[in-house]
Amino acid sequence: MIENRSLFILLSGRGSNFIAIHEAIRRGGLKASIAGVLSNLPDAPGLLKAREFGYPVHAIPHKGKERRAHELAVEAVIDAAAPRLIVLAGYMRILGPEFIRKYRHRILNIHPALLPSFPGVHAQKQAFDYGVKMTGCTVHFVDEGVDTGPVILQKAVPVYDADTLEDLEARILEQEHRAYVEAIGILLDSEWAITGRRFAGVGIAK
Ligand code: GRF
């Protein structure tokens, strides 16, 4: 049986994390494939890029649809593509419990802070305004809460005195691109388990 190493990307915006994953695959650093890219916003720049790259693209607008009806349409497209992992790359929709249960431990998200600090929107600004000296990004599984699922990988990013919010956002984004590629590689290449909240490699020496 051929091992399934395919990813399905959901996005709503510029899609720089999607592009980083695409580049890593193209360069051979990440052995995976992209089975499709879906957006709730038909004009999302990330979706246009995906079309340019030649991936199967799907625009499923959420406007005027009930949440579950929209999600069922999204599930149908995902199921037809049969991916191993569903990668949220700036997907600005809350996923319902039915969706999360169906794909448990197969949905990934990236958050631009060191969770559990600064969950929710504008995480970089929350950290900047709080005055922390160290922040970062977190790749985690998606569960029923907001940014609460088991942590797969984190990267720390320093905050410098002279930083503007834009400086910090750019520094975090650079690490997001690395973290997402690395985390997907770990999930596809190694044996791992989740015990309680703890994600960890199995059989990895100390
Ligand atoms: C990133 O900051 C990510 O952490 C958050 O949404 C943003 C998406 O950016 N979840 P991009 O569309 O991948 O450039």
Residues whose N, C-alpha, C, O or C-beta is under 5 A from the ligand:
A	BS01	GRF	G13 R14 G15 S16 N17 F18 A89 G90 I110 H111 P112
